Amino acid sequence: MRTTDVRVRRAIAAVAAGRPVVVTDDTARGEQGYVALAADAATPSLLAFTVRHTSGYVRVALPNSECDRLNLPPLCAGTSAADRVAVDWRGTGTGISATDRAATIAALATSTSDASDFRRPGHVVPVRAGDGGVLRHPEPAEAAVDLARLAGRRPAAALCEIVSREHPVAMARGAELAEFAKTHGLSMVSIDDLVAYRRRTEPQAVRSAETTIPSAMGASRVIGFRDVHDGGEHLVMIIGEAGARVPMLLHVHVECVTGDVFGSTACRCGGELDRALATMRARGSGMIVYLRPSGPLRACGLSAHDKPPAESISQTVAWILRDLGVHTVKLSDDAPGFGLVMFGAIREHGLHVVGDVTPLAVAG
């Protein structure tokens, strides 16, 4: 089992048992750490621990739908900022004690609570966690909600930044976060770990349509797939039979309208697609996975666009192959770097890659 998977599963088990964990966020701002716990497991002792070792600015991450249901408006009116107006549960006293804040946090996680159950302003800050979790928004709030959901608890989580013991005017970072987790017996997991885990364990694409179309290679099976997180639509053309027993010649292609449709020579996209089709036609079998990421039109030489992240694209392809029942693909020795990332992900999904076969390309 991968080390990252071990860390994520330990964190999930801890959250499921009602224990806090340390979530790290390694961003351009520098690594930061958060104490995070399932909101429905909040107790006065857990809140006392959290407040003692953190900034004390305790937030509760909630899905969009819960923020709407509980009528939690943005902290700054007229904006879409994630932080919402602070609240206290009406059953509390002043709202500031660990006991009161634990009660407020637990009430925010309860499905039977409604907007009238909370006073505003208060001492607990709800924060909106974006739909799709860390796969669309790799941020601390989304990571905390994902952990609660994966642990089988209500999708709500309390979190707060960990303060440095060595420099009390600053946040803890790096090795100090690891030492903090070790000292208090807490599981530690990064947002990147959680992203990788969800990509490997949750379907990234689902079938949306299927038909048979005539082509120069004869009748070909064509299947449409939809990305479950960003809505991107992908196409698979199967020449011959795809199955578990025979290695499948594979060409993965990222959409380029100018090269694929209009034959532009400013890029290699169209030429590589044509060569792959010609080879498959000659062999009588093969598979084209044509990827159309969401966002602006991709057209080399016409529009500026970022290259799709190799890892997320590779996970999408791996899930498509699993759905199709393809367990063995052919890989050439000179596959580009993007292709090596691609087939590393395919191996992680239990598919077999055989080499010394030309051609295989990953283009776009």
N, C-alpha and C positions, 0 to 999 in steps of 0.2 A: 504494500500500500504506500502511496506517495506520502512524503512527510507533510505536505500541505493538507492533504486529506485528514491525516491524523490530528493535526492542530484544529481543523474545523470541527471534526466529529467530537473531539474532547470539549470544545467550547459549546457545541450544541447540547451535549450531555449535561454540562454544568448548568446551562440556562434552563434546561428541562427540569433539573433538580432544584431550581429556585436559587442558584448561586450566581454571584456576579462574575464577570469575565473582564479581561483587558482587551480592548479593541484598538489596534494601532492604525494610524493613517499616515502613510509615507507619501507626502505630496511635495510640491515645489516649496511649500512653506516650511518644510522640515518635518520630521516624524513627530507626531503627537499621539498621546494615548488617552483612552477614555475608560472609566469604569462603566460597564453596561450591564443591565439586568432586565429580565422580563418585568414589565410594569405590573402584571397581575400577581407577581411574587413579592412585591414591595412590602417591607416590614420596617418598623421603627429602627431596629438594629442595623439592617442593611442601609437605610438612609443615613444613620449616624456614621457608619463606616464611610459611606460615599462622601458625605459632607466633610469629614475629617481629612480625607486624603485628596480632595479635589478643590476646584475653585469655589465650589458651593453653588454655582449657577446651574441647578439641576433642570434638565429639560426632559420632556417625554415625547419621543418620536411616535407619530401616529400616521396611518395611511390618509391619503386625500379624502377618502370617503368618510372616515371618522371625524376629520376636521370639519367637514361640511355638516355631518349629522349633529355634532355638538356645538355648531355655530361658533367656531373658533376663528375669528378674523385675523388678518395679518397684524403684527405688532405696529407696523407703520401703515396707516390707512392709505388706500389707493395703490398699494404695491402688491407684488406677488411673492414677497419675502417669505422664507420658510418659517421663521419664528412667528408664533401666534401670541395674542394677548394672554398674559399670565393669569392663572386661575387658582382658586382655592375651592375645595369641596365644602359645601354648606354645612356639613357635619363636623367641621373642624373649629378650633378656637381661633387664635391669631393667624394660623396658617404657616408660620415660619418654623416651628419645631420639627424635628425628625418624625415624630409621631403624626403631626398634621400633614406633613408633605407626603409621607408614606400613604396616608389615607387618600389624599388627592390623586396621587399617581395610580393607586389601585382603582379608584373610581373612574379615572380616565380610560382605563383598560376594560372596564365592565360594559358588556353589551347592553345592559338595561339602563345605564346612565343616560340622561338627556341634558340639554343645554341649561335647563333651569336648576340643575343640581350643583352649579358652580357659580361662585362669586368672581367678579372681575373688577379691577385687577387683583391678582393674588401673588403667590410665591412660587408656583411651578409653571414653567414655560413650555407649552406644547410646541412641537416643531413638526411641520409637514414633511413626511417622507414620500418621495416621488414614487409613482407607479413603476413596477418592474424591479424595484430594489436596486442592489449594487450593479446589476447588469446594465442598467440604464443610467444610474446615478451612483457612482462609486464614492459615497460620502458616509460619514459616521452614522448619521440618523438612519439611512437606508440599511447599513450593515447591522445596526442594533435590531431593527424591525425584522430583517431577514433571519437573524439568529433566533428571535422569539418564535417566528413562524415555523422555522425548520425544527424547533424544539417541541412543536405541537401546542404552543401556548397562544394566547391572544396576540395579534400582530401589533404590539405596543411595547415600547422599551424605554426605560430611563437611562440617561447617559450624562456624564459630566467629565470634563478634562482633568487629568491627574496633575497635581502640583509637584514641582521638584522639591525634594527634601534638602538637596545640596544647595539649591538656590531658590529659596522660598518665594522670591519675587517673579519666578519664571515657571513655565510648564516643564514637566519631566519629559525627557526625550531619550531615544536610543537605549544604551545599556541600562540606564536607570529604570526604564519601563520594565525591562526583563527582570531586573533585580526586585522591583516592586511586586511583580506577579509571583516570583519565586518566594519572596518573604511571606506573602499572604496566601500562598497556595492557590493562586488563581490561574485558570487557563488563559492563554494569550493567543490571539489570532489577528491577522492583518486583514484589511479590506481586500487586498490583492489575493490573499488566500481564499477568501470567501467568493470572490469573482471567479477564480479558477475552478473552485469546487462546484459552483452552480452550473458553470458551462459544461463540466464533465458529467454531471449527474442529472441534469434536467434537459428535456428536449428543447433544442434551439430552433427547430423548424418543423412544421406540420404540413401534410398534404392539403392542397386546396382545390386541385382539379386534375383530371387525367383524360387523355384521348390518344388516338392513333392518327398520324398524319402521313400523307404520301411525300416522298422526297427522292432525290437522285439516288439514294441508297436503298430505295424501296420503302415499304411501310415502316415507320419508326414510332415507338411508344414515347409519348411526351407526358411528363408529370410536372405539375406546378406545386411549389412549396411556398409557404409564407413564414417569415421570421416571426417568432412569437413575441419578441420584445420590441423591435423597431418597425415592424410592418413591411420590411423589405420582401420583395417577391423574387423567387428563383425558379429556374426551369431546368429540367433534366431531360435529355434526349438519349434514349437507349436504342442502340443499333444491335440487332441480334438479341440474345437472351442474357439477362442479368440474373445471377443466382449465387449460391454459396459455394458451389463445387468448382467453378471455373474462374481463374483470375481474370479480372475485368480491366481492359485498357481504359485509362481514365484521363480526361483532359478537363481541368478546372479553369474556368474563364470568367473574369470580372468584366462586366459590361463596359464597352467603349463604342458609342454610337458612330463616331467618325471613322474608326477603323473597321468595325464589324459590318456596318451597313453601307458606308460610302467608299470603302476601300482606301482610306487615307494611308499614305506611306510615311506620315510623320511619326507613327508609332508602329510597334510590331504586333499589335493586338489582332487585327484582321488576318494578317498572314499566318499567325500561329493557329488561329481557329480554323482557317482553310486547310492547313497542313494536317491538323488533327483529324478533320473530317475525311480528308483524302485517305489517310492511313487506315481509318476505321472502315471506310468503304472497301478498301482493298482486302482487309482482313475479314470483313463480314461481321465484325462485332466491335463494341466499344461504347463508351458513355461520355457524354458532354454534360458537365454541371455548369450551367450558365448563371452566374450570380448577379443580381441587381440590387445592390445595397440601397437602403432608403436615403433620402436627401436629394441634393441637386443632380441634374443630368450629368452623367460621366461621359465626356467626349474629349479625348486627347487632342490638344492643339486648339481647342475651342473654349473650354471652360476650365477654370482652376478648381481642382478638387484634391482632397487629401486621399492618400492611398488607404484603403480599408485596413484596419488592424489585422495582421496576419493571424493572430491567435483566435480572435472571434470568428473570422471567416473559416478557419480550419475546423473549429468546433461545429459550425453550421454544416460544413461538408460532411464531417464524420457522422452527424445525426441523420443527414439525408441518406448516406450509404447504409447505415443501420436500418433505416426504415425500408429501404429497397431490398434488404436481405443480401447485400453484397458484403462478403467477408474477406475477400482477397482482391487486391488491386496490383497493377504492374507499375513499378517505379524505375525510371532510368537512372543511371549513375550521375548524369549531368543535370539533374533537376535543380533549378535555381533555389536560392536560400528560402524564398517564400514557400517553395514546394517542400523543403525539408521540414519547415515548421508545420506545414499542412499534414504531412504524413507522420510526424511525431504525434500529433493529436489523434490521427486515425489509429495508430498503434495503441494509444491509451484507451480507445473504445473497443479493444479486443479484435480489431481487424488486422489482417495479415498483409504485409507488403512484400512483393517479390521484386528483385532487381534484374539488371542486365537485360532489360527490355526497352527498346526504343520505338516510338517516342512516348514520353510523358511530359506534359507541360502544365504549368500553372501561370496563366497570363492575366494581364490587366493591371 
